[in-house]
Amino acid sequence: MKIGFIGLGIMGRPMALNLKAAGHELAVPERASLTAELRAAARVLPDARSVAAASEVVILMVPDTPDVESVLFSPDGVAAGLKKAALVIDMSSISPIATKDFAARINVLGCDYVDAPVSGGEVGAKQATLTIMAGGPAAAFDRAKPLFDLMGKNITHVGDMPGAGQICKVANQIIVALNIQAVSEALVFASRAGADPAKVRQALMGGFASSRILEVHAERMINGTFNPGFRIRLHQKDLNLALSAARELGLALPNTAMAQQMFSSCAAHGGADLDHSALILAIEGLGSHSIRTRS
């Protein structure tokens, strides 16, 4: 298929290259940040409108709701170049409410729209093992599914409603944030009490407390390797979506709000672009104890 891919950052770049490796034609918009590998793999076009005009499917993987709106609906955006019956797949993590509006505006043009945010981080993107949560009509999901199979493993059609995938992703980000906070508190507690956090992690991996966060992010915390797989500022954005939606729904999400405060503390100390596992730095700061400098 002829696929346009817009948003070639930490996640989008390997996702696009996996599609190319499977034999699809790739078109991308010109950006100074394009790597030599991408320039060799894809047809580079001037803007999103040109990419859409050259594609049967357009995939977006950009940071936030305003970015998706701009890519889609600016004068040189995707909507201006779409062919009738094209498929737009937004794999960004954005507002479910805005997604409904974006889908309606694309549908008016005679095109399909699927929202399909992902979880799994940079590792999942590179290994094509992402969890993909999709919303939109079943027929549109069926069109997208062969492409999802090349980027992920756990692929779920959450519902026909536009935005259903985004709702699922917000729920995912709540769970991930609270799990990161829980693992951070557990390791700081264990270390301050005199135990080796690496040994504690090893023991817990065999019990009911085991999780992907304990497996992957606890190791990052112990080693102090916070180079970004998923940046704190992006998780802050996702929790803002959760908390603003909760206000509209009349819900209280107290632990989500607390996790957001921990991320905000990290960001205030210059950590906005660290991996979200660096939330432990806020917990360590509260207790004046680092698990990497135990006495």
SVG drawing of the C-alpha trace seen along z (x, -y; Angstrom):
<svg xmlns="http://www.w3.org/2000/svg" viewBox="-20 -27 47 43">
<polyline fill="none" stroke="black" stroke-width="0.4" points="0.0,0.0 1.0,-3.6 1.3,-4.9 1.9,-8.4 3.5,-8.6 3.6,-11.9 5.3,-12.1 8.7,-10.4 10.0,-10.8 11.1,-8.2 8.1,-6.0 7.0,-7.0 10.4,-6.4 10.6,-2.6 6.9,-2.2 7.2,-3.7 10.4,-1.6 8.5,1.6 5.9,0.8 8.5,0.1 10.3,3.4 7.1,5.3 7.0,4.0 4.7,0.9 5.6,-2.3 6.3,-5.1 5.9,-8.9 6.8,-11.4 6.9,-15.2 10.1,-17.1 11.7,-17.9 15.3,-18.9 15.2,-16.1 14.7,-13.3 17.5,-10.7 19.4,-9.4 17.8,-6.0 14.3,-7.5 15.3,-9.6 16.5,-6.4 13.4,-4.4 10.7,-7.0 9.6,-9.4 10.1,-12.8 7.4,-15.4 7.0,-19.1 4.2,-18.9 1.3,-16.9 -1.0,-17.8 1.4,-16.3 1.8,-13.2 -1.9,-12.7 -2.4,-13.2 0.2,-10.5 -1.2,-8.0 -4.0,-5.5 -3.5,-5.5 -2.2,-8.4 -0.8,-7.6 -0.2,-10.2 2.1,-9.8 2.5,-13.3 2.7,-14.5 -0.6,-16.2 -4.2,-17.3 -3.2,-20.6 -0.5,-18.9 -3.0,-16.4 -5.5,-19.3 -2.7,-21.3 -1.5,-18.3 -5.0,-17.4 -6.6,-20.8 -4.0,-23.5 -4.1,-24.9 -1.3,-22.5 -2.6,-19.7 -3.8,-16.1 -7.4,-17.0 -6.6,-19.3 -4.9,-16.5 -6.9,-13.4 -8.2,-11.2 -11.8,-10.0 -12.0,-6.7 -8.6,-7.2 -8.0,-6.0 -6.6,-8.2 -5.2,-6.5 -4.2,-8.6 -1.9,-6.7 -1.1,-9.7 -2.4,-9.9 -4.8,-12.8 -8.2,-14.0 -11.1,-11.6 -13.5,-14.5 -11.4,-16.2 -11.0,-12.8 -14.8,-12.6 -14.7,-16.0 -11.7,-15.2 -13.2,-11.9 -16.5,-13.7 -14.6,-16.2 -12.6,-13.6 -15.7,-11.4 -17.4,-14.4 -14.6,-14.2 -15.6,-10.6 -12.7,-9.1 -12.4,-6.6 -10.9,-7.5 -9.5,-5.3 -8.0,-6.4 -5.4,-3.9 -3.1,-5.1 -0.4,-2.7 1.5,-1.5 4.8,0.2 7.3,-2.6 10.4,-2.8 11.2,0.9 7.7,2.0 7.9,-0.3 11.2,1.1 10.2,4.7 6.7,4.3 5.2,5.5 3.1,2.5 -0.3,2.7 -2.7,0.9 -6.1,-0.3 -8.4,-1.2 -11.7,-3.1 -13.9,-3.6 -16.3,-1.7 -15.5,2.0 -15.1,1.7 -12.4,-1.0 -10.7,1.0 -10.6,4.0 -8.9,1.9 -6.3,0.8 -5.7,4.2 -3.1,5.6 -1.0,2.5 -1.5,2.8 -0.2,6.4 3.1,5.0 3.5,2.6 2.0,4.5 1.0,7.7 -1.9,7.0 -4.4,5.3 -7.9,4.6 -10.9,2.9 -12.2,1.2 -15.4,-0.1 -17.2,-1.6 -17.3,-5.1 -14.6,-7.5 -12.4,-8.2 -12.9,-4.7 -9.2,-4.0 -8.2,-7.2 -10.4,-6.5 -8.6,-3.2 -5.2,-4.8 -6.0,-7.4 -7.0,-4.4 -3.7,-2.8 -1.7,-5.9 -3.5,-6.1 -2.5,-2.5 1.1,-3.0 1.6,-6.2 0.3,-4.7 2.4,-1.6 5.5,-3.7 4.7,-5.6 4.1,-2.3 7.3,-0.8 9.2,-4.0 7.8,-4.1 8.5,-0.4 12.2,-0.6 12.8,-3.8 11.3,-2.1 13.3,1.0 16.6,-0.8 16.1,-3.2 15.3,-0.3 18.6,1.3 17.8,3.8 19.4,4.0 16.8,2.7 18.1,4.9 17.6,8.0 14.1,6.8 13.2,6.3 14.4,9.8 12.4,11.3 9.2,9.4 9.4,10.4 8.4,13.9 5.3,12.8 2.0,11.1 3.6,7.7 5.3,8.6 4.6,6.2 6.2,4.8 6.9,1.6 8.8,3.7 10.6,5.6 11.7,2.7 11.4,-0.6 12.6,0.7 15.9,1.7 16.1,-1.9 15.5,-3.3 18.2,-1.1 20.7,-1.9 19.8,-5.6 19.3,-5.3 16.6,-7.8 17.2,-8.4 13.8,-8.8 11.7,-5.9 8.6,-7.9 9.2,-11.4 7.7,-12.8 6.2,-15.7 4.2,-13.4 2.9,-11.4 2.0,-14.7 0.0,-15.5 -1.8,-12.2 -2.7,-12.6 -4.0,-16.1 -6.4,-14.4 -7.4,-12.0 -8.0,-14.7 -9.8,-17.1 -12.1,-14.3 -12.7,-13.2 -13.9,-16.8 -16.3,-16.7 -17.6,-13.3 -17.9,-14.3 -15.2,-11.7 -12.5,-11.9 -9.1,-10.4 -7.1,-11.2 -4.1,-8.9 -3.9,-10.0 -3.7,-13.6 -0.9,-12.6 1.1,-10.9 0.7,-14.1 2.1,-16.1 5.1,-13.8 5.7,-14.2 5.3,-18.0 8.0,-17.9 10.4,-16.1 9.6,-18.6 10.1,-21.6 13.7,-20.3 14.5,-20.0 13.4,-16.5 10.5,-17.0 12.4,-15.2 13.6,-12.3 12.0,-8.9 8.8,-8.6 10.5,-6.1 12.4,-9.1 9.3,-9.8 11.4,-8.0 13.5,-11.1 10.5,-13.0 9.9,-10.2 13.6,-10.1 13.6,-13.9 10.7,-13.7 12.7,-11.2 16.2,-12.7 17.3,-9.2 18.6,-7.9 18.4,-4.1 21.6,-4.5 23.7,-5.8 22.8,-3.6 25.0,-3.7"/>
</svg>
